[in-house]
Amino acid sequence: MKTRITILLMTALLLVSFVLPISAARPGDIAGKYYSTDIVTTLNGAQIDAINIGGQTLISAEDMRYFGHSVNWDAKERTLRITETTAQVKNPPAVSRSSKPSGSVMGNYYVTDIVTYLDGTPITAYNIGGRTYIHAEAMREWGYIVNWFGNTRRLEITSPKPAGYVYHIPLTQGTEKQEGDAAVGAFSVTLTQGGIETTGDADYFDLSIQSDGGGYTFIMAFYQYSGLFCSDALFRLLDPLVSQSYDGSVSCDPASLYDKIGEVLTVTVNGYRAEEVIISTGAGNGHRDYYIEVKGLPHLTEAQLKEITITLTEH
């Protein structure tokens, strides 16, 4: 009888162990061990403090301020924002090497509730001794070039700016138009290695594309004093898609217009179509501009660009 009761109790405990949820890790909880490494890690040509976690290299987020980045801590929001500025190295701190053999346990790393952003996008980070470390290899997704040289045990990271991810490319230059010229508003511009092809009203404005290393913006410029005029038809197509205007007359959540914009405006880079497009407008002395910001596309250097298309159709 006792044996039977014991078996029933053990069965019940096993069932409970499967049903009860495992408590979630909390900030300050130990997440694992970090290790010494003989790998020399550089950012923009200079050595930066790095550690090893599970075979992955992590670099000091706070030290990136010496490697051409701004590093801003917001205690209220509990965010750490790392943003590339000049990509120029200036007075980096000396990196001390551990006397322990590579792979030796150096200590614990901890769960953190601080959200770390790299160039505006969250990146996985860990707390080690009150300092924040981010995955070096993951930085590729932000447009950074990360190269591993096994023979010399060296990991080299290069920021988007010096790596060719920041550029400005003119696409079209409008021709002189007179107000009242017939125009439908719709247009298409395609840039390939063979040149630029345009249709519709592409010659009513200057168009260029610029990359900041994290995304792309198309700039449409209408210069009154240069003789470039846009018909009311083109303004009528664009204005309902604007989420921010220069005079403050329009201000709304850009995400609320994603679907509407997607119905009439197509932007592709190397065959990848942008699903999130934001249109804003500005004006100055003798000109009016539209800024078409596209998100969610691969980060490409200027040399990697094979084809760019932007097409606006009628509503």
ABEGO torsion letter per residue (X at the ends): XAAAAAAAAAAAAAAAAAABBBBBBBBGBBAEBBBBBABBBBBGGBBBBBBBBGGBBBBBAAAAAAAGBBBBBBAAAGBBBBBBAAGBBBGBBBBBBBABBBGBBAEBBBBBABBBBBGGBBBBBBBBGGBBBBBAAAAAAAGBBBBBBAAAGBBBBBBAAAAGABBBBBABBBBBBBBGBBBAGBBBBBBBAAEBBBBEAAAABBBBBBBAGABBBBBBBBBAAAGBBBBAAAAAAAAAABABBAAGABBBBAAAAAAAAAAABBBBBGGBBBABBBBBBBBBBGBBBBBBBBBGBBBBBAAABABBBBBBBBX
